[in-house]
Amino acid sequence: MSEPKTGALVQAPAPTVNDALYVMVRRLLAPLRRAPWWLKVTLLYAAARLVSYAILLGAAWHADESPWGGRQPDYLTFIDRWDAGWYERIYDGGYPTTIPRNADGTAQPNQWAFYPVFPLLARGLSAVMGWSWPAAGAIVATAAGLAAVLVIYRLFRHVAPPSTALWGVAFFAMFPLSPVLQVPYAESLGIFFLAAALHLLIKGNYWAAMPMVVLLCLTRPAGAPFAAVVLGHLVLRWWHRRDKPFPRRDLAAGTVLLVLSTVMAFAWMLTAWWVTGERTAYTDTETAWRGSSLVLFKPWFDAGVELVGPFWGPVLPLLFVALAALYLNSRAVRRIGPELRIWCAMYLLYLLAVLHPQSSTFRLLLPLFPLALAAAFISGSRAYRWSVLVLFGTLQIVWVVWLWQFSAISTGQAWPP
């Protein structure tokens, strides 16, 4: 066999179809590289919601008859179930003036477990546009989700470069539980107020954070862990006051924010007491779904015993705490900054203290959205980041089909999302 002559040109392989598609996609997306950040975030959020819309629509096509409608309901009917039904009751008639109770005196499930800002906004939109509850609730939720991701991007920019912050937003927008951002639940609105309050806190704009905290605490129960974040932030500013001045006016404003956050943590509880005349109206209502009184931390140990027995059961919550502590001290999480780490730690502690673990627990993890940025910090590899997005999209299907579908279990109840 003869050797090729020295200096002979080797012909490059012909471009494949994949190469042509890659070049075409790069050319189509090239203008987006120069687009303003808010347009990138908006388009990213819209794409994520279209994915969730397709998943919800597909699940609706396979849905059987449920307490909320017949087989194969349309999209708005399908998403108007579970907690959305309680918000609809508030939208229609407000809150009861007395707590409905069973013959043994225990509270029945009622509207006082759900906070007022979200259904009031939907009511206002309906009054202006003439839309029904399902449409108004879904639009408020979806728009609030867009507002949330825009603020989350600005929040992430405190500690991350633009590309990493955008990937953090992408992870949040495609998170397995993210379909709830476009259904008539208060999660998206609560996360918007939370992200805005955290952003303003980190900037040191304490007066502007105050209305965000008030609205947050009238949308979702998050006042107690947020007050802990404010306290941690003020302690850190005081500790580093020699390196970075901490003026007295800032200390005064931060103290007012701390007091306000603490008071607002109990505001809805006090409102229920004032309206109904029953001191335990809120806590009785919150525990109506679990069938037992509120005892801090105990439900997690009970759940552990139910899962693995009386010997190893009490160890499970302790193992959970240990794993959470290790993760929150990992290199990637440390990069998100002290305030966001404190928020994640305090919110997890809050859930451990008051939550009865159940299928809804997954949804209640959405306020841990700063961990999406930590996930983006783990690796800058495109293969890793795109794999995470694909995995999250796949898990959306699992969550919607498993929990959003109505499936009665042996007790006559069902698994709520």
C-alpha positions as CSV (number, residue, x, y, z in Angstrom):
1,M,0.0,0.0,0.0
2,S,1.5,3.3,-1.0
3,E,1.8,6.1,1.5
4,P,0.2,9.5,0.8
5,K,2.5,12.1,-0.6
6,T,4.0,14.6,1.8
7,G,2.0,17.8,1.8
8,A,-1.0,16.2,0.2
9,L,-4.3,17.7,1.4
10,V,-6.6,15.4,3.4
11,Q,-10.2,16.0,2.5
12,A,-12.5,17.0,5.4
13,P,-15.5,14.8,6.0
14,A,-18.7,16.1,4.6
15,P,-21.0,17.8,7.2
16,T,-23.7,15.6,8.6
17,V,-27.4,16.5,9.1
18,N,-26.7,17.0,12.8
19,D,-23.9,19.4,12.0
20,A,-26.2,21.4,9.8
21,L,-28.9,21.5,12.4
22,Y,-26.4,22.6,15.1
23,V,-25.2,25.5,13.0
24,M,-28.8,26.5,12.1
25,V,-29.9,26.5,15.8
26,R,-26.8,28.5,16.8
27,R,-27.6,31.1,14.1
28,L,-31.3,31.2,15.2
29,L,-30.3,31.7,18.9
30,A,-27.4,34.1,18.2
31,P,-29.6,37.3,18.6
32,L,-30.6,36.0,22.1
33,R,-27.0,36.3,23.3
34,R,-27.3,40.1,22.9
35,A,-30.9,40.3,24.3
36,P,-31.4,42.0,27.7
37,W,-31.5,39.8,30.7
38,W,-35.2,40.2,31.3
39,L,-36.1,39.0,27.8
40,K,-33.9,35.9,28.3
41,V,-35.6,35.1,31.6
42,T,-39.0,35.7,30.2
43,L,-38.4,33.4,27.2
44,L,-36.9,30.8,29.4
45,Y,-39.9,30.9,31.7
46,A,-42.4,30.8,28.8
47,A,-40.6,27.7,27.4
48,A,-40.7,25.9,30.8
49,R,-44.4,26.7,31.2
50,L,-45.2,25.4,27.7
51,V,-43.5,22.1,28.7
52,S,-45.6,21.9,31.9
53,Y,-48.7,22.8,29.9
54,A,-48.1,19.9,27.6
55,I,-47.6,17.6,30.5
56,L,-50.7,18.8,32.3
57,L,-52.8,18.6,29.1
58,G,-51.5,15.0,28.5
59,A,-52.4,14.0,32.0
60,A,-55.9,15.6,31.6
61,W,-56.4,13.5,28.5
62,H,-55.9,10.3,30.5
63,A,-57.7,11.5,33.6
64,D,-60.7,9.6,35.0
65,E,-63.7,11.1,36.7
66,S,-62.9,12.9,39.9
67,P,-64.7,15.1,42.5
68,W,-63.8,18.1,40.3
69,G,-65.1,16.9,36.9
70,G,-65.7,14.1,34.5
71,R,-63.3,12.1,32.4
72,Q,-60.8,13.9,30.1
73,P,-61.5,17.4,31.5
74,D,-60.2,20.5,29.7
75,Y,-57.0,22.2,30.9
76,L,-58.6,24.8,33.2
77,T,-60.9,22.2,34.7
78,F,-58.0,19.8,35.3
79,I,-55.8,22.4,37.1
80,D,-58.7,23.7,39.2
81,R,-58.5,20.9,41.9
82,W,-57.1,20.2,45.3
83,D,-56.1,23.4,47.1
84,A,-57.4,25.5,44.1
85,G,-60.9,24.5,45.2
86,W,-60.3,26.1,48.6
87,Y,-59.0,29.3,47.1
88,E,-62.1,29.3,44.9
89,R,-64.3,29.2,48.0
90,I,-62.4,32.2,49.4
91,Y,-62.8,33.9,45.9
92,D,-66.6,33.3,46.0
93,G,-67.5,33.9,49.7
94,G,-64.5,34.8,51.8
95,Y,-63.9,33.1,55.2
96,P,-66.3,31.6,57.7
97,T,-67.0,33.6,60.9
98,T,-67.1,30.4,62.9
99,I,-64.9,27.3,62.7
100,P,-67.0,24.3,61.5
101,R,-66.5,21.4,63.9
102,N,-67.3,17.7,64.2
103,A,-69.4,16.2,66.9
104,D,-66.3,15.6,69.0
105,G,-65.3,19.2,68.8
106,T,-62.4,18.8,66.3
107,A,-62.2,21.3,63.5
108,Q,-63.3,20.4,60.0
109,P,-61.2,21.5,57.0
110,N,-62.1,25.1,56.1
111,Q,-60.8,28.2,54.3
112,W,-58.8,29.6,57.3
113,A,-55.9,27.3,56.3
114,F,-55.4,29.3,53.1
115,Y,-54.1,32.9,53.0
116,P,-56.0,35.8,51.3
117,V,-53.8,37.7,48.9
118,F,-53.9,35.2,46.0
119,P,-57.7,34.7,45.8
120,L,-58.2,38.5,46.3
121,L,-55.9,39.3,43.4
122,A,-57.8,36.7,41.3
123,R,-61.1,38.3,42.4
124,G,-59.9,41.7,41.3
125,L,-58.8,40.5,37.9
126,S,-62.1,38.8,37.5
127,A,-64.0,42.0,38.3
128,V,-62.0,43.9,35.7
129,M,-61.9,41.3,32.9
130,G,-65.0,39.4,33.6
131,W,-63.2,36.0,33.7
132,S,-64.2,33.0,35.8
133,W,-62.2,31.7,38.7
134,P,-60.2,29.0,36.8
135,A,-59.0,31.5,34.2
136,A,-58.3,34.3,36.7
137,G,-56.6,32.1,39.2
138,A,-54.4,30.5,36.5
139,I,-53.4,33.8,35.0
140,V,-52.5,35.4,38.4
141,A,-50.5,32.3,39.3
142,T,-48.6,32.2,35.9
143,A,-48.0,36.0,35.9
144,A,-46.7,35.8,39.5
145,G,-44.4,33.0,38.4
146,L,-42.9,35.2,35.7
147,A,-42.5,38.1,38.2
148,A,-40.8,35.6,40.6
149,V,-38.2,34.4,38.1
150,L,-37.4,37.9,37.1
151,V,-36.7,38.8,40.7
152,I,-34.9,35.5,41.3
153,Y,-32.5,36.3,38.5
154,R,-31.6,39.7,40.1
155,L,-31.3,37.9,43.5
156,F,-28.9,35.3,42.0
157,R,-26.8,38.1,40.4
158,H,-25.7,39.2,43.9
159,V,-23.4,36.1,44.0
160,A,-23.3,34.7,40.4
161,P,-22.3,35.8,36.9
162,P,-25.1,36.3,34.4
163,S,-24.8,32.8,32.7
164,T,-24.8,30.9,36.0
165,A,-27.7,33.0,37.4
166,L,-29.7,32.2,34.2
167,W,-29.0,28.5,34.6
168,G,-30.2,28.7,38.2
169,V,-33.4,30.3,37.0
170,A,-33.7,27.6,34.4
171,F,-33.4,24.8,37.0
172,F,-36.1,26.5,39.1
173,A,-38.4,27.0,36.2
174,M,-38.1,23.4,35.1
175,F,-38.1,21.9,38.6
176,P,-40.2,18.7,38.9
177,L,-42.8,20.7,41.0
178,S,-42.8,23.8,38.8
179,P,-46.2,23.0,37.1
180,V,-47.7,24.4,40.3
181,L,-46.4,27.8,39.2
182,Q,-49.2,27.9,36.6
183,V,-52.1,26.4,38.5
184,P,-54.5,28.3,40.9
185,Y,-52.2,27.8,43.9
186,A,-50.5,30.6,45.9
187,E,-46.9,29.2,45.5
188,S,-45.8,31.4,42.6
189,L,-47.1,34.6,44.3
190,G,-45.5,33.6,47.6
191,I,-42.2,33.0,45.9
192,F,-42.3,36.3,44.2
193,F,-42.8,38.2,47.5
194,L,-40.2,36.0,49.2
195,A,-37.6,36.6,46.4
196,A,-38.3,40.3,46.4
197,A,-38.0,40.5,50.2
198,L,-34.7,38.6,50.1
199,H,-33.3,40.7,47.3
200,L,-34.1,44.0,49.1
201,L,-32.8,42.6,52.4
202,I,-29.4,41.7,50.8
203,K,-29.3,45.2,49.2
204,G,-29.9,46.7,52.6
205,N,-33.1,48.4,51.4
206,Y,-35.0,47.5,54.6
207,W,-37.9,50.0,54.2
208,A,-38.7,48.7,50.7
209,A,-38.6,45.1,52.0
210,M,-41.3,45.8,54.6
211,P,-44.4,45.7,52.3
212,M,-43.0,42.6,50.6
213,V,-42.8,40.9,54.0
214,V,-46.4,41.9,54.8
215,L,-47.7,40.6,51.5
216,L,-45.6,37.4,51.8
217,C,-47.0,36.6,55.2
218,L,-50.6,37.1,53.9
219,T,-49.9,34.8,51.0
220,R,-48.0,31.9,52.4
221,P,-46.8,31.0,56.0
222,A,-43.2,32.1,55.8
223,G,-42.9,34.9,58.4
224,A,-41.0,32.9,61.1
225,P,-38.1,31.6,58.9
226,F,-37.9,35.0,57.2
227,A,-37.6,36.8,60.6
228,A,-34.6,34.4,61.3
229,V,-33.0,35.5,58.1
230,V,-33.4,39.2,59.0
231,L,-31.8,38.5,62.4
232,G,-28.9,36.6,60.8
233,H,-28.4,39.4,58.3
234,L,-28.3,42.1,60.9
235,V,-25.9,40.1,63.1
236,L,-23.6,39.6,60.1
237,R,-23.6,43.3,59.3
238,W,-22.9,44.2,62.9
239,W,-20.0,41.7,63.0
240,H,-18.4,43.0,59.9
241,R,-19.1,46.7,60.7
242,R,-15.4,47.5,60.7
243,D,-14.9,46.3,57.2
244,K,-18.2,47.6,55.9
245,P,-19.9,50.5,57.8
246,F,-23.3,49.7,59.5
247,P,-24.9,53.1,60.0
248,R,-27.3,53.6,62.8
249,R,-30.1,54.5,60.4
250,D,-29.6,51.1,58.8
251,L,-29.6,49.3,62.2
252,A,-32.8,51.1,63.1
253,A,-34.5,50.2,59.8
254,G,-33.3,46.6,60.0
255,T,-34.6,46.3,63.6
256,V,-38.0,47.6,62.4
257,L,-38.0,45.0,59.6
258,L,-37.1,42.3,62.2
259,V,-40.0,43.3,64.5
260,L,-42.4,43.5,61.6
261,S,-41.4,40.1,60.3
262,T,-41.9,38.5,63.7
263,V,-45.3,40.1,64.1
264,M,-46.4,39.1,60.6
265,A,-45.4,35.5,61.4
266,F,-48.5,35.5,63.7
267,A,-50.7,37.9,61.8
268,W,-52.9,35.4,60.1
269,M,-53.3,33.4,63.3
270,L,-54.4,36.6,65.1
271,T,-56.7,37.5,62.3
272,A,-58.5,34.2,62.5
273,W,-58.8,34.6,66.2
274,W,-60.3,38.1,65.8
275,V,-62.8,37.1,63.2
276,T,-64.0,33.9,64.7
277,G,-63.5,34.7,68.4
278,E,-61.6,31.4,68.8
279,R,-58.0,31.6,69.9
280,T,-57.0,28.4,68.3
281,A,-59.0,28.9,65.1
282,Y,-56.0,28.8,62.8
283,T,-54.1,26.0,64.4
284,D,-57.2,23.9,64.8
285,T,-57.9,24.4,61.1
286,E,-54.4,23.6,60.0
287,T,-54.4,20.3,61.9
288,A,-57.9,19.3,60.7
289,W,-56.3,17.5,57.7
290,R,-54.0,15.5,59.9
291,G,-56.6,14.5,62.5
292,S,-54.4,15.4,65.5
293,S,-53.3,18.4,67.5
294,L,-50.2,20.4,66.7
295,V,-47.1,19.1,68.5
296,L,-43.9,20.5,67.2
297,F,-41.5,18.0,65.4
298,K,-43.6,15.0,66.5
299,P,-45.2,14.2,63.1
300,W,-41.8,13.5,61.5
301,F,-40.9,10.9,64.2
302,D,-44.4,9.4,63.8
303,A,-43.9,9.1,60.1
304,G,-40.5,7.5,60.6
305,V,-42.0,4.9,62.8
306,E,-44.7,4.2,60.3
307,L,-42.2,3.8,57.5
308,V,-39.5,1.6,59.1
309,G,-40.7,0.6,62.5
310,P,-40.2,1.7,66.2
311,F,-36.5,1.1,66.4
312,W,-35.2,2.9,63.3
313,G,-38.1,5.2,62.8
314,P,-37.0,7.9,65.3
315,V,-33.6,7.9,63.6
316,L,-35.0,9.0,60.2
317,P,-35.7,12.6,61.1
318,L,-32.2,12.9,62.7
319,L,-30.7,11.4,59.6
320,F,-32.6,14.0,57.5
321,V,-31.3,16.8,59.6
322,A,-27.7,15.5,59.3
323,L,-27.9,15.2,55.5
324,A,-29.4,18.6,55.2
325,A,-26.7,20.1,57.4
326,L,-24.0,18.4,55.3
327,Y,-25.5,19.7,52.0
328,L,-26.0,23.2,53.3
329,N,-22.3,23.2,54.2
330,S,-21.2,21.9,50.8
331,R,-19.0,24.1,48.5
332,A,-21.8,24.8,46.0
333,V,-24.3,25.9,48.6
334,R,-21.8,28.1,50.4
335,R,-21.4,30.0,47.2
336,I,-25.0,31.3,47.2
337,G,-24.2,33.6,50.1
338,P,-25.1,33.7,53.8
339,E,-28.6,35.1,53.7
340,L,-29.8,32.5,51.2
341,R,-28.1,29.7,53.1
342,I,-29.8,30.9,56.3
343,W,-33.1,31.1,54.6
344,C,-32.8,27.5,53.4
345,A,-31.7,26.3,56.8
346,M,-34.5,28.1,58.7
347,Y,-37.2,27.1,56.2
348,L,-36.2,23.5,56.5
349,L,-36.3,23.8,60.3
350,Y,-39.7,25.4,60.1
351,L,-41.0,22.5,58.0
352,L,-39.5,20.0,60.4
353,A,-41.2,21.8,63.3
354,V,-44.8,22.3,62.0
355,L,-45.3,20.1,58.9
356,H,-47.1,16.8,58.9
357,P,-45.1,14.9,56.2
358,Q,-47.3,13.8,53.4
359,S,-47.5,14.0,49.6
360,S,-47.8,17.8,49.7
361,T,-44.4,18.0,51.3
362,F,-42.8,18.0,47.9
363,R,-44.6,21.1,46.8
364,L,-43.7,22.9,50.0
365,L,-40.0,22.5,49.0
366,L,-40.3,25.2,46.3
367,P,-39.3,28.1,48.6
368,L,-35.9,26.4,48.7
369,F,-35.4,27.9,45.2
370,P,-31.9,29.3,46.1
371,L,-30.7,25.7,46.0
372,A,-31.3,25.9,42.2
373,L,-28.4,28.3,42.0
374,A,-26.3,25.9,44.1
375,A,-27.1,23.2,41.6
376,A,-25.8,25.4,38.8
377,F,-22.6,26.1,40.8
378,I,-21.9,22.3,41.0
379,S,-20.6,22.2,37.4
380,G,-20.3,24.5,34.4
381,S,-20.5,21.6,32.0
382,R,-23.2,22.0,29.4
383,A,-23.7,18.2,29.4
384,Y,-24.4,18.3,33.2
385,R,-26.7,21.3,33.0
386,W,-28.8,20.1,30.1
387,S,-29.0,16.6,31.7
388,V,-30.4,18.3,34.8
389,L,-33.1,20.1,32.7
390,V,-34.1,16.8,31.0
391,L,-34.2,15.0,34.3
392,F,-36.4,17.7,35.8
393,G,-38.8,17.6,32.8
394,T,-39.1,13.9,33.1
395,L,-39.8,14.1,36.9
396,Q,-42.5,16.7,36.1
397,I,-44.4,13.9,34.3
398,V,-43.9,11.7,37.4
399,W,-45.2,14.4,39.8
400,V,-48.2,15.3,37.6
401,V,-49.3,11.8,36.9
402,W,-48.7,10.6,40.4
403,L,-50.2,13.4,42.5
404,W,-52.2,15.8,40.3
405,Q,-54.3,12.9,39.0
406,F,-57.1,12.0,41.4
407,S,-56.6,8.5,42.8
408,A,-58.6,7.4,45.8
409,I,-56.7,5.2,48.3
410,S,-58.0,2.6,50.7
411,T,-58.9,5.1,53.4
412,G,-61.3,6.9,51.0
413,Q,-58.9,9.9,50.8
414,A,-56.4,10.6,48.1
415,W,-52.8,11.8,47.6
416,P,-52.9,15.6,47.3
417,P,-50.1,17.5,45.5
